[in-house]
Amino acid sequence: MDELHPPVADGATVAIAERYEPLVALVGPPNSGKTTLFNQLTGLRQKVANYPGVTVEKHVGQVRLDTNREIDLVDLPGVHGFSARTLDERVTRDVLEGKVEGIRPPDALVLIVDSTRLENQLMLVEPVLELGLPTLLVLNMCDELSERGGSVNDEALAERLGVDIVRTSARSGEGVDGVRAYLAGIDTSHGPTEYVERTLSNQGRGVSLPVVDTFAARRKLVSEVVQGADFVPPGPSAMSDRLDSIFLHRVWGPLIFLGVVLLVFQSIFTWAVPLMDGIDFGISTSGEWLSTTMPDTWYRSLLVDGVWAGVGSVVIFLPQILILFLFLGILEDSGYMARAAVIADRMMFRVGLQGRAFLPLLSGYACAIPAILAARTIDDERDRMATIFVTPFMTCSARLPVYALLIAAFIPNEPILGPFFGTQAATMLGLYGLGIVAAIGTAFILKRTILKADPTSFLMELPPYRIPSLRTLALRLLDRSKIFLRRAGRVIFAVAIVLWILMQFPRTELGAPGIEESALGQIGQVIEPVIRPLGFDWRIGVGLVTSLAAREVIVGTLGTIYGVETADEEAVALQEILKRDLTRGSAIGLLVFFAFALQCMSTVAVMRRETAGWKWPILQFSYMLFLGYAGAFIAYRIF
Amino acid sequence: MSYQGETRRNKSIVQALPVAKNEQDGADLRLGDIPLRQEVELVSIDLPAHLAEPLLERGVLPGCRICPVRSSPGGDPIVSVDGSLLALRRETAACLCVKILSQFQDAD
């Protein structure tokens, strides 16, 4: 490095060089404990950063070093290689090559590997070292290696590879101080690393050999190095094998899988309720308190009825989202998710998807946005497109308040199967089913038309079962809350203000106009002819427009339009008023419309980022709108 | 080498390919035909490059040892290879040409 960067003589440059915080990238294969180490090093000092251009939710954290210095650490998606087939691989490659706008080239690298599978994992070493950056090799899960009777001479390994080595058990925190010490020792005297044209790929340097030869050569090198370092591979994990014989059993496997899915649902809908009621109570009482303590000025209704109620209507979903992500976190970190994907793969394959789509689709029941991001691990581009195209059909939690309101108002609750399963529950279940059927049908059609492809492969590594780390789970939940609240804050805040303004104009001599004469009402009346065939009037039209910001907004909007004042009686009162304006058929039509239509601009925005263009989001939006309209029309005629 | 270049429009993954004819024993034995717990050596990967590459990255390379350890509820193989457990589809397993290790080779 020193030859490449001659010492700087200029005084001003030296000053800058002393102040800068080096950027270190954390790379490694999936399941090597990368994120656990990242969390150990950065704790709460991390943020999720979005960078323009690429679709990334990359984690950058600060590591405080003893010497009163800080370094920036980037957690990159886990990769097996650099063919850049998946979006994750592309992100990792681009960051390492220093090609991502807004993030400078890394000054050093930390390569973390699972030491129980050293040979397999060190396949990354050669391409990573070719970058020519100072690199620390972290041999993680060393406790597991020795427990299972394996060993490695890390000094010999370090010598052969020409890198520094630290042994860790990131889960217990053992050895993390060694990583910290390495980070503290990074030479910053030559100033930030400048951009150098680098290329990472699975191909060898220079001559373009067939990939298989490159891999064979790389593998030979790794085997020599590892054998030279007296690596004794660990024995098989007996515990994992026993658990697999249950979880992947021909009969028990699918049953447990079903049980897990049901448990996740059950918890979203039942365990979350007390928490949601609590938040609801907090929002409405604080709203009342605000309206009684604030002076009666023009901005009071904006703040209380608009902003506070609007933001509150979204914050209420936080418990559901957190419970879902808690479950997903446990399933993923324990190693079960990989097994679930294997079980789901055969079913998914039939409809044209693959096992890796299971996690995104399950996440879609909370919210389509993290679900679409979770689809990044799908290595086939067409499979990924099909998956994210159908994800919004999964009944996300934003649809729930709409369903709850309309079902309570229009479906009389008559028992079907005992007291716990009546017509209302059946309707709710039917709407979930409708989403699943639409998703399956759409995937089936897509994979036979515009996303037609050769059969793709499905490969899933099954990591040993592990007990999830509480710290990692907690940090993940915190992260999710931040993302969710930020989105809720921005979108709903903006909608609330725009709605409020549209309702205040055009001014009359008495002040604000009646809702029908306001700009908002006029917008609804422009839409009315289009939605008349569905049995909707201009009021529902306004709701449909505002719910584009987020589906649940329609509830608040209808409340505002019908002039239902107090939050507590809102639900019951709104139901009664709705019964005057909607028939049962049109109400069911509205339910079907919400089951299908992509009433969520945030999803459209995420789709645009994830597909790098407007083509897919526009197609998806129009397709889902068409289905929603057609479905609502049919439902209106039938019921 | 018996993998194919980018042939994206083919109907099936399984190509009629020259399968390592120089191997004297069982030139057309596929991983899918191997019973559980029988360790075999991978001879060649009979897949187009874009499908073979993810396998290669995970250490499934000609010359490596593979052992089917169980089968998923859907009937797909789960194999132990290179120190990891890997789940494949049976369609993929049918494209991996293998040979049975003789008892003498087994000893190392």
Chai-1 contact restraints between the chains, C-beta under 6 A:
chainA,res_idxA,chainB,res_idxB,connection_type,confidence,min_distance_angstrom,max_distance_angstrom,comment,restraint_id
A,H80,B,E57,contact,1.0,0.0,6.0,A-B,restraint_1
A,H80,B,R58,contact,1.0,0.0,6.0,A-B,restraint_2
A,G81,B,E57,contact,1.0,0.0,6.0,A-B,restraint_3
A,S83,B,E53,contact,1.0,0.0,6.0,A-B,restraint_4
A,R117,B,G83,contact,1.0,0.0,6.0,A-B,restraint_5
A,R117,B,S84,contact,1.0,0.0,6.0,A-B,restraint_6
A,N120,B,G59,contact,1.0,0.0,6.0,A-B,restraint_7
A,N120,B,D82,contact,1.0,0.0,6.0,A-B,restraint_8
A,N120,B,G83,contact,1.0,0.0,6.0,A-B,restraint_9
A,N120,B,S84,contact,1.0,0.0,6.0,A-B,restraint_10
A,P210,B,M1,contact,1.0,0.0,6.0,A-B,restraint_11
A,V211,B,A49,contact,1.0,0.0,6.0,A-B,restraint_12
A,V211,B,E53,contact,1.0,0.0,6.0,A-B,restraint_13
A,V212,B,M1,contact,1.0,0.0,6.0,A-B,restraint_14
A,V212,B,Y3,contact,1.0,0.0,6.0,A-B,restraint_15
A,F215,B,L56,contact,1.0,0.0,6.0,A-B,restraint_16
A,F215,B,L61,contact,1.0,0.0,6.0,A-B,restraint_17
A,A216,B,L61,contact,1.0,0.0,6.0,A-B,restraint_18
A,R219,B,L61,contact,1.0,0.0,6.0,A-B,restraint_19
A,P233,B,G83,contact,1.0,0.0,6.0,A-B,restraint_20
A,L248,B,S72,contact,1.0,0.0,6.0,A-B,restraint_21
A,R250,B,P73,contact,1.0,0.0,6.0,A-B,restraint_22
A,G253,B,P73,contact,1.0,0.0,6.0,A-B,restraint_23
A,P254,B,P73,contact,1.0,0.0,6.0,A-B,restraint_24
A,V342,B,S72,contact,1.0,0.0,6.0,A-B,restraint_25
A,V342,B,A87,contact,1.0,0.0,6.0,A-B,restraint_26
A,I343,B,P73,contact,1.0,0.0,6.0,A-B,restraint_27
A,R346,B,G74,contact,1.0,0.0,6.0,A-B,restraint_28
A,D454,B,N10,contact,1.0,0.0,6.0,A-B,restraint_29
A,P455,B,I13,contact,1.0,0.0,6.0,A-B,restraint_30
A,S457,B,L51,contact,1.0,0.0,6.0,A-B,restraint_31
A,S457,B,T92,contact,1.0,0.0,6.0,A-B,restraint_32
A,F458,B,R89,contact,1.0,0.0,6.0,A-B,restraint_33
A,L459,B,P54,contact,1.0,0.0,6.0,A-B,restraint_34
A,M460,B,A87,contact,1.0,0.0,6.0,A-B,restraint_35
A,E461,B,S84,contact,1.0,0.0,6.0,A-B,restraint_36
A,E461,B,L86,contact,1.0,0.0,6.0,A-B,restraint_37
A,L462,B,L85,contact,1.0,0.0,6.0,A-B,restraint_38
A,L462,B,A87,contact,1.0,0.0,6.0,A-B,restraint_39
